[in-house]
Amino acid sequence: MTSIEDQILGIIRRITNDSKIPKDSLLLDEGWIDSLTTIELLTELEETFSISIDNDELTHDNFNSISKIVELVSKKCQ
């Protein structure tokens, strides 16, 4: 079974069309994703994991790193 982290990294690499995004990158700060890509990522996360992410959870902190996204998704999956 694929881990949540691997699934999320795969989604990010697919929507950005960049297979070289490292797991420890700062996605927003380093320019890997922007506001439009974040919305696409949000949609993919909600569909893939059958979760709903609230507007107040759409923060820079929650979406700037893979580990923070994994933390958010894991919390929502419980």
Backbone torsions as a table, in degrees:
resi	resn	phi	psi	omega
1	MET	NA	139.1	-179.7
2	THR	-79.5	138.3	179.9
3	SER	-73.5	160.0	177.4
4	ILE	-57.7	-42.2	-179.7
5	GLU	-59.9	-45.6	179.2
6	ASP	-63.8	-40.4	178.7
7	GLN	-63.5	-44.2	-179.2
8	ILE	-66.0	-44.3	178.2
9	LEU	-60.8	-40.5	177.5
10	GLY	-61.8	-42.1	178.1
11	ILE	-62.7	-47.0	-179.0
12	ILE	-62.4	-44.6	179.1
13	ARG	-63.4	-36.0	179.8
14	ARG	-70.1	-47.2	-176.1
15	ILE	-73.1	-23.9	176.5
16	THR	-92.5	-9.4	-177.4
17	ASN	57.1	39.2	-179.7
18	ASP	-138.4	105.8	-176.8
19	SER	-80.3	0.7	-175.4
20	LYS	-102.3	8.0	179.7
21	ILE	-67.1	119.0	179.8
22	PRO	-74.2	151.6	-179.0
23	LYS	-60.4	-29.3	-174.9
24	ASP	-98.5	15.1	-178.0
25	SER	-75.6	156.7	172.3
26	LEU	-94.6	98.1	-168.1
27	LEU	-56.0	-47.6	-179.3
28	LEU	-79.8	-47.3	-176.7
29	ASP	-63.0	-33.8	-178.4
30	GLU	-93.6	1.0	175.3
31	GLY	80.8	15.7	178.4
32	TRP	-69.2	-37.0	176.1
33	ILE	-130.1	154.8	176.6
34	ASP	-124.2	-169.8	-175.3
35	SER	-63.1	-38.8	178.9
36	LEU	-68.8	-41.4	178.8
37	THR	-67.0	-32.8	178.3
38	THR	-63.6	-40.1	177.9
39	ILE	-66.1	-41.4	176.7
40	GLU	-63.3	-41.4	177.5
41	LEU	-62.1	-45.0	178.2
42	LEU	-55.5	-48.2	-179.8
43	THR	-61.2	-45.1	179.4
44	GLU	-62.7	-43.1	179.8
45	LEU	-62.7	-44.8	-179.2
46	GLU	-63.6	-40.5	179.9
47	GLU	-72.0	-45.8	-176.4
48	THR	-64.8	-42.5	-174.1
49	PHE	-102.8	3.5	-179.5
50	SER	51.9	52.8	-179.4
51	ILE	-127.1	170.1	173.5
52	SER	-127.5	123.3	179.4
53	ILE	-101.6	123.5	-176.8
54	ASP	-73.8	155.7	179.5
55	ASN	-56.9	-38.4	-179.0
56	ASP	-71.4	-9.9	176.6
57	GLU	-93.1	-5.7	178.6
58	LEU	-83.6	70.3	-177.5
59	THR	-113.4	159.7	176.4
60	HIS	-55.9	-44.4	-178.3
61	ASP	-61.4	-43.0	-177.6
62	ASN	-70.6	-23.3	-174.7
63	PHE	-117.5	10.8	-177.8
64	ASN	-86.7	-18.0	-179.9
65	SER	-141.7	155.2	178.0
66	ILE	-59.4	-43.4	-176.3
67	SER	-62.9	-37.5	178.5
68	LYS	-70.8	-36.6	176.9
69	ILE	-66.1	-42.9	177.8
70	VAL	-59.7	-44.1	179.8
71	GLU	-59.9	-46.5	-179.9
72	LEU	-63.4	-48.3	-178.8
73	VAL	-64.1	-43.7	179.8
74	SER	-59.5	-42.6	178.7
75	LYS	-62.6	-41.4	-178.6
76	LYS	-70.1	-28.3	-177.4
77	CYS	-78.8	-12.8	-177.6
78	GLN	-74.1	NA	NA
